[in-house]
Amino acid sequence: MADQEKLRNEFKVRFGAEPRLFSAPGRVNLIGEHTDYNAGFVMPAAIQFHTTIAAAPRTDRLLRMRSVNLAETREVALSGALAVQHRSGQSAHWVDYVAGVAWALQQEGIAIGGADLLIHGDVPLGAGLSSSAALEVASALALTRVADLSIGGLQLAQLCQRAENQYVGMRCGIMDQFASVHGRAGHAILLDCRSLEHRYLSLQAAQLLICNTMVHHRLAGSEYNRRREQCELGVQALGRKIPGLTALRDVSSAQLRAFKDALDPLIFRRCRHVISENERVVAAAGALEGADLAGFGALMRESHRSLRDDYEVSCDELDLMVRLADSIDGVYGARMTGGGFGGCTVNLVRSDRVQQFRSQVAADYARATGRAAQIYVCEAADGAH
Ligand code: GLA
């Protein structure tokens, strides 16, 4: 609240108008990694870290944007200048996410106008907690609402995904933007990324901690897009055996085994991750609903192994963080969360072990890497508002 007042005051001083405030959270994914763009299942929760934008309309067609965190001001003209960018996704500037959202809204025929935007975020950057989705969703809300337009939550999430896919050049799925819009305090979201049907799962029984390795490998953007292409190759090859196949979501583990010889060995392993991960999400939802934390934790561990060995999106620091967590009594399970190549792990921990977990993991990680990890107790939060 104090932060919001500060932002409001800074806006008034800088732009000379009374702003409205819009806020969107980052997310942590409990399980279901690299399944969203395969039309599969995911289980994210919105978290207590947000991007907040103070905004007011302008009378011209200019977006004037100021990042408080980076102390940078940029201007983009809404008319004409928003040409489609083709980027690799890994070197995007913060302005691209806001401009990308403006571009996607206009593509959709949503007539936004110019605006002044003062942006502040506390979602850790490059940590796999979706700081970019938080920025996109907060921007989309701000740009539409100050133009007196209101669009539905699902359309908002889809437009933000489109901005990231087509403007920023990162071919992400719908999970992050969906979670940022639809989060609910105290709950995870079980989302079917094909039908977009979802239900909320109570996290009351579970104590989740997020460990930030404080590393982010530069490969992340290009390798992400490459994984997506490898899944598409898998669908093509399996489609010769399973007529009409459009997504790995529709392949069972038994079918994959039966058609193993039709696949290049690397593509086989990529497919095995996605197909088994989908099965794990469904099982994990049952475990959570039955308060079977040991069962849920075992699935988290399997998920990490599969991401490390079959999908190859983990890294030494993430593997180490998971091993350190697993060695502590009272930890049900741990795994990397998000796209990979650095960032965070998510850990399911018995409530009476939280303090011990924090001090032991931090000390062991510092000893092994020389880095100070950040460890957050995850508070599942409401979506954008
Ligand atoms: C990133 C993407 C998501 C999802 C995850 C991996 O966070 O933005 O769409 O694919 O990676 O599960």
Residues whose N, C-alpha, C, O or C-beta is under 5 A from the ligand:
A	BS01	GLA	G32 E33 H34 T35 D36 C172 G173 I174 M175 D176 G338 G339
